[in-house]
Amino acid sequence: MNKRVVIIFVLVVVLVISVSGYFGFATTKVPEATPTPQTVSVTTCDVEQTVTAPGNLVNVNEAQVPMPATGRLSAVNVRVGDQVQAGQVLAELDLVTATQARVDVLEAQKELETLQKKRLALNYPRASEAYIKELRDRIYFASRNVDELEASYKQAGSLSIKQQIFSSLTSAKEELRNLQGNLNWYLGQPTENDFATADTELALAQAKYDVAKAVLESLEIKAPFSGIVFEVSAESGQTYQAEAVLFTIGDPKALEVIANVTEEDYPLLVVGQSVEIFFDARPDVTVQGKVDRIIPKRIEGDRPLYNIYISLNEVPDGLADGMTSDTAITIAKREGVLCLPRAVVRASSNDTITVRVWDGVQDVEKEITIGLRGDTYLEIVSGLNEGEQVVTR
């Protein structure tokens, strides 16, 4: 065998050995396992859908304290920012104004008493028939007595006798007039118009007296409730007209939130919905409240916004009128339901969607039904069990 044949033989042997070794290694290699995908567990949670609305605190219990009557102030006892108690004297009127108020009360009281007597007279019981007959008999005899005295007066000769008869005649005529007046009064029956007129006059007199008395009682100008003096427009020694505003008092704890919502969120709101309120001034507290009033009128401006009012269950210290707030209004809530993060489930207009679930070896597709679409989580109505691992990507 020559040298060239030997070389070719060696090359063929090497090639056969190499190919056999490759196929032998390939048939004995262990297959790689499928990598575990990123998943999230199906859990039980509360699913909430909320609407956010920025707003401000407003005071809902302010009162203006007016001047009770035209006059001069003799003293002003408070300053802006003072804390006052209900009934505390804020200012006082001078003696002249107080005296006139007392005179007004006395005059009104006198008029009222007169009209009360007049009205009461309409209700006096009428005389009996026997008493009316007695009066008429007395009038008859009194009339005859007058006639007889008049005749005697004409027939009297001397001046002294005439004077005696004239005196008796005068007394007899006076008695006759009184008897006739009494009879007419007892026989008189008041009409419906008499009653109506008397009632009207009495009511007006009562109102006049009540007003005069109220003015007198308010001469010491008092705080209507406990709170803070927000404004003072009164100065000692100055004269003011009746009803001029002297003070503004406010209750610092009487606060509510006025917030605004977008046109898209407006249809979702109803009175009574629960609200969580957050304040820049008190970032350490979260206050609970509810939607109290919804104003169906667009706020003037470039954006379509609508005002709502939110009442607070409690008012922490450190809050005041005008402070900013953020609110989260609960539109719907499901408690203790199966849920998944919203980011895991692809957005869809349908309630039935498909997800991939990892069973430990491979991922499989499952069709699920979702319920409430919350801000952070989705409610799982069917198709999944708690603890199952849903593939996120």
Secondary structure by P-SEA (a helix, b strand, c coil): ccaaaaaaaaaaaaaaaaaaaaaaaaaabbbbcccccccccbbbbbbbbbbbbbbbbbbcbbbbbcccccccccccccccccccccccccccccaaaaaaaaaaaaaaaaaaaaaaaaaaaaacccccaaaaaaaaaaaaaaaaaaaaaaaaaaacccaaaaaaaaaaaaaaaaaaaaaaaaaaaaaccccaaaaaaaaaaaaaaaaaaaaaaaaaaacccccccccccccccccccccccccccccccccccccccccccccccccccccbbbbbbbbcccccbbbbbccccccccccccccbbbbbbbbbccccccccccccbbbbbbccccccccccccccccccccccbbbbbbcccbbbbbbbbbccccccbbbbcccccccbbbbcc
